[in-house]
Amino acid sequence: MNPDPTDLARRAFLRRAALTGMAGTAAPWALNLSLMGEAAAATNPGDYKALVCVFLYGGNDHGNTLVPVDPTNHASYAAIRTGIATPRANLLATALTPTLALPGGLQYALAPQMAPMKALWDAGKLAVQLNVGPLIQPTTLAQYRAASVPLPPKLFSHNDQQSIWQSDLPEGATSGWGGRMGDLMLSGNGGSVFTCVSVTGNAVYLAGQTAVQYQVSSSGAVAINGVTRSLFGSSTAQAALRTLVTAPSAHLLQDDYARITRRSIDAEGQVSAALARVPTLATPFNSANPLAMQLQMVARMIAARADFGTRRQVFMVSLGGFDLHDLLPDRHPGLLTNVADALASFYQATVELGVASQVTAFTASDFGRTYASNGDGSDHGWGSHHFVVGGAVKGQRFFGTAPQVALGGPEDTGQGRLLPSIAVDQYGATLARWLGVSDSDLPAVVPNIGNFSARDLGYF
């Protein structure tokens, strides 16, 4: 007999509501003994670590973010990217000198607008992961062309690849690898509701099987209008609404809804009070930069960690606008300015707070883009280059294999779309291990990691 869809939906709602409630009060009981042991091992007294995902929505053009600057490779780059290439003279000030030279004389520079991140590189606080993207298993170009190995679904699609990057699962996934890290850390956090925190709205990256993402805005906790402030100018109306949405009920679903609403109101009060006690940061953040404002809120939440009782946290912030099929030379520089300024300010804020070695930020995006120009932009790609920033990072280093600066090379699936040499699973596993996830628990975070020999890429 086919199950009743209404009954399935009801059970799904109850399960999610139960998880939401447990995340605030009894999360340890939702974890098995292995996960509880892992969380305890990760949270020694006085210990704290946070991961911050900086997601660049739309598919960042890595070709104009990390640019070949040595004369030979820059000439190849400029010939391929006709109409959108950055002149070599503009790149000399942001050329990167690594502790280990790349083969073949290849040298990279950051886009000129990313000078603040050049300072992080020079200070040894910034590393670059080359050519990372979704893979199910190690894949050669011949295997890709023959479709002889499993491939990520719906390559080059925004929604699908955002889901793959954030969840390691196809679109429609209900948990992400950030949230699954949170699952492992819940029992070690006194304020477990603040384990996974989004400053950019709902995102699958922070959803766990047990951990539920807590959302704040760039200006602080999100209040329920009419419950935490006067309604229609009437305190009586405010009290009546609060009673209406929080009163216990004999109806199971209605009672769960009221319980979750009560918890939301309590959490908003806790966050608002904790942030009010945090001294104003001396580190300047550009108020006109939306990414900077999100990262400033992350820094403030980290500053309030003692009030929240958190020892492990996963955050997410984001910036959109990177889908530049057109007008890339006009719009991309401003986006990169925002990214670099925001990350530089955030790192400095962690120094100010005394937690620089305990906080790591990393970038992610839907996909890279075609190396070939389409005139004044680039099209959807696959592999891309990304940044890892923090006091614990082995900076001034490139990780992975640099792709050839050429069309038709061994990584080119067409138009300069890079076949990744490093999987998102490996990227995520390296970050997860730093946060405290054991090797045996990595498959619960990044499900395909068993297909790859390298589980730790060596960033830390």
N, C-alpha and C positions, 0 to 999 in steps of 0.2 A: 504494500500500500504506500502511495506517495505521501510524504509528510505534508501537513497543512502549512502553507507559507506563513500564515498569520502566527501559528504556534512557533515556527522557527524564528520569526522576527521577535516575538515576545521573549523567547529564551535568549536570543542574542542580546536584547536590550537588558535583561536581568543580569546576564553575565558581565556586560560592560559596566553596568551600574554597580555591581558588586565589586568589581575591580577598582572602580573609582573610589568607592567608599573605603576599601581596604588600603588604598594607597595613602590615605590620610591617617589611618588609625591602627591598622593591623597588618601592614604589608609583610612582615616577616613570616606570618602564617601562610602566606600565599606562595612562599618560596620553598623549594625542597632543601634537604640538608646540604647538598653540594653547593647550592647557590648561597645559602646562609654562611657556609664556611668561607666561600670566596669573598663575600662582602665583609666578613669580619677580618679576613686577612688584609683586605685593601684599606682598612680604616683604623690604623693604629692611633692611639690618643694624640691629638694635636695635628694629625695628618689631614691634608686637604689637597685635592686635585680637581681641575675642571678642564673639560674640552669644549671648544667653541667652534661650531661649524659656521662658516661664512659662505652662504650659497649664492652664486651669481646666476640668476634666472635668465634664461634665453640662450645660453650657450656662449661662453666667453671665447673671443677670438684669441687663442693662445699665440698665434703667429705674430701678432702685433703687441703682445704682452711681454713675451720673452723672445728677443730678436737676435739673430746672428749678427755679430758686430765685426768679426775678423774680415779682412777685405775679400777673401775668396768666397766665403759662405754668404756674406752680405750681398755680393754681386749676384749670386744664384737666387737669393731671397728676393731681391729687387726685380729680377727678371720674371720670377713666378708671380709676384704680387703687383703687377702693373696697375698703377692708379691708386694703390692703397699702402704701398711700402713706406716705411719711415726712413728718411735719409740717414746715412751712416754718421754724418757730422752731428746729427741731433742725438746720437746714442752714446757718444764717447764718454760723457760725464756719468752715465749710469751703467757702464760696462762692469761686469761681475768678474772678479778674480777669485776662483775657487781654491781651496786648499789642495784639491786633487784636480789636475788639468783634464779636460775632456780630450778624447783621442782625435787625431787628424787636425789639430790646430783649431778646432771649433771653439769659438768664444761667444758668449751670450751677453746681451745687455737688457736691462729692464726698459720698458717704454719710458720716454723722458718724464712723463707725468708721475712716474713711480719713484722719484728721487727719495722720498721719505723711507721707502723700503730698501733702497740702496744703503742707507745708513744702518738699517737693521742687519743687512747682509754683512757689511763691514764690521759690525760689532759681534758677529757670530751668532745672531739670534734668528736668522732666516735661512731655511733650506728650500730647495726646489725638487719636487718629484717630477721627473720627466715622463711623458707619454703614459698616463694612467687612464683607465677607462673600464667600463663593464666587460667582463669576460666570465664565462662559466668554467673554462679550463684553459690552460695554455694553448694558444692557437697560432698557427703559422698562416702566412698569406695564402699558400697553396691549399691548406685546409679550409680557410675561409671561402675561397673561390669555388672549391668543390663541395662546400656545405657538408663536409664529412665529419664535423664535430658540432656539438650543440652550441648555439650562439644566443646571446641575449635577444629577447623578443623585440621586434619593432624598432630596430636601430634607426637613428636619425629623427625619431618622433619626440617632440618636446615632453609631452605628458609621460610617455612610457620611460624615457631615459631619466627624467627627474625621479620617477619612482624607483628605477633600478639603482640610481646613485644613492638615494636616501634610504631605501628599504632593502636593497639587494634582492628584490622580488618584483614581479611584473606589476603593472598598474592595477590598482584595486587592492594592493596589499594593505593590511591594517596595522602593521608594525614596521618600524625602521631600525637600523642598526644602532642609532643613538639611543632609542628607547629600550632596545634589548640590552644595551650596556646598563641603562638605568635599572632594568629588572634585577640585574645581578648586584646592584649597589643599594637597593631600597632598604634592606634590613640594617645597614650600617649608618643610615641617615635618620636622625631623630625626627626631623621635619621632612619625611619622605615625599610629601606632596611637592616639594621644591627640588626634587632630584633632576627632573627634565624641565627646562624652562625655555619657552619660546618668546622672543621679542619681535616676531614677524608673523604672527597669526598661526593658524593651524598648519602643521606640516607632518607628514608621515614619518619623517626622520626621527622625531622625538617620541613617537607612540610605541609603547612596549606592550608585552602581553599582560603585565601587571602595572607597570609605570604608566601614568597618565600625564601628558604634558601640561604644565601650568603656564598660562599665557599672561604676559604683561605687555604694556605698551612702552614706547620710548620715554613716556613721562611718568610711568609707575603702574601700580596695580589697576586693573580694570574693574570698576565698580558696577553694581547693578543699579541703574538709574531708578530713582523712585523708592529705593530701599535704604540706600545709604545717605540720601539727601532729601530735602523737602519735595513732596509731590504736589504739583499745582499750588505751591505756596502754602501747603497745609501739612503740619506735622501729624495730624490725625489720619489723613489719607496715606501718608508714608507708613505709619504704624499698621494701618489696616492692610496695606499691600504686603508688608513684611510678614504679617501673620498668615495671610492668604497663601504665600509661596513657601513658607517654612513650617507650617503646622503639620504635625504627624497625622497620618491617615490610615484607615483600615484597608484602603485599596493599595495593593502591593506596589504597583507602578507609581502611583501618586506619592506614596510614602518614600520610595526611593528618590523620586525627583525632589521632594522637599528636603530629604537628608543631604543630597548633593548640593542643593541651593544653600543650605545652612553652612555647609563646609566651604562653599565658595565665598560667602559673606565673611566667614571667620578668616579665611586665607587672605582676602583683600585687606581686612583690618590689620592682620599680622604684617603683611608686606608694607602697607602704608606706614605703620608705626616704626618698623625696622628701618625703612629708607629715611624716615624723618630723623633718625638718630645718627645716620651716616654723615660724617663731615663732608663738606663740599670738596670735591677733588680739585687739586691744584693743576692737574694736567688739563690743558685746553682741548676741547672737542668742538669741531666746527658745527654750529647749530644749523647751518644751511645744508649739511650733508646728512641725509637720512640714515646711512649706514653708521656714521660716527655716533649719531644719537642712540641707535640701537646698542652699539658697543659700549657707550657710556653707561647705559642702563645695566648691561651685563656686569661692568666693573662695579657699579653700585650694589648690585645683588651679591657679588662676591664679597664686597666689603661688609655686607650684613650677614655673612654666612654663619656667624656664631649665633645670631638671633634665630636663624632658621634651623640650626642643628644639623647642617649638611657637611659631609666630608668628601663626598663625590658628587659632582654635578656635570650635566651635559646641557649646553646652551645652543641655540640656533638664532642667527640673524641672516638677513638677506638683502640683496640689491637686485633690482630688475633692469631691463632695458638692453640686454646684451644680444638680442636676436637681430643682428645688423646685417641683413642682406643688402641694405643700401645705406649710404651716408656713414660708412664706418669711419673714414678719416675725420668727419665732423663730430660724431657722437662718442666714439670709443674713448678718446683721450679724457673727456670729462668723467666718464665712468671709472676709468683707471685712477684718476685723481682722487675720486671719492674712496676707492678701495684702499689706496696707499695711505692717504691721510688718516682714514679711520683705523687701519691696522697699526700704524705707527703710534697714534694717540693711545690706542688700547694697550699696546705693549708698555708704553710709558706709564700708564695708569697702574698696570700690574706691578711695575717697579715701585711706584709710589706706595702701593698697598703692601709691599713686601712679599708678593706671591708670584713674582715673574717666573720662577722655576717650577711653579705648581700649576700654571695655566698654559695651555697650548691652544692656539687658534690655527685653523686650516681652511683652505678654500676648496670649493666643489662647484660644479656647474653641470647643466644638462649633458653637455658634450663639448668637444672642441669643434673647430670649424675647418672648412676646406682651406688648404694652403693656397690653392689657386684662387685668384681674384675673379669675381664675376663682373668687374667694372668698378664699382665703388663700394663693394662689400664682400662678404664671404658667406658660404652656405653651410648647412648642417654637416657636422663631422662626427668623430668618434673619440679617439684618444686626445688627451690634452695635457698641459703642464699645470701643476698646482703648487701652492706655497704652504709651508708649515712654519709657524712663528711661535717662539717662546724661549724662556730662559733655560729650559732643559734640552733644547734642540741642538743637535750638532750642526751648527750653522756654517755658512760659506761653503756648502757642498751641494752638488747635484747628485740625486739618487736615480738609479735606473739608467736606461740606454738612450742616448740622444738619437732621434731619428735623422736620417739623411735630409739635408736641405736640397730636395730635388723632388720632381714629380716622377712617378714610376719607380720609386725606390722600394726596398724590401718591406716597408711598413705601409705602403700606399695602396689603399683599397679602391682608389679612384678620386681624381681631382685633389690629391693631397690629403684625403681623409686617412688619419693615422689608425692603423691596427694597434691597439694598446699592447705594450710590452709588460705592463704591470696592471693587475686587476684591482678594481675597487675593493674586493675582499681583502687583498694584501694591504692596501692603504688603510682600510678600516681596522684590520687586525693589528697593525703596528700601533695605531693610536689607542686601540682598546687595551693592548698589553701594557702600554704606559699608564693608562688609567687604573689598571689593577686586575684586569680580566686574565684568568689563568689560561694556559695553552689548552687545557682540556675543555674549557668553556667557550673557546673561540667559535666552534661551529654553531653555538646558540646565538651568536652575534652576527657572524658573516657566514652563511650556510655553505658557500662553495669553497671555503678555505682549504678543505681537505684535498682539493684537486691541485693545489699549488705547493711546491716544496718550500718556498720562502714565506714564513709567517710573520717575520719581523724584518722590516726593510732597513732598520738601523738608524732611525732618525734620532734616537735618544741615547 
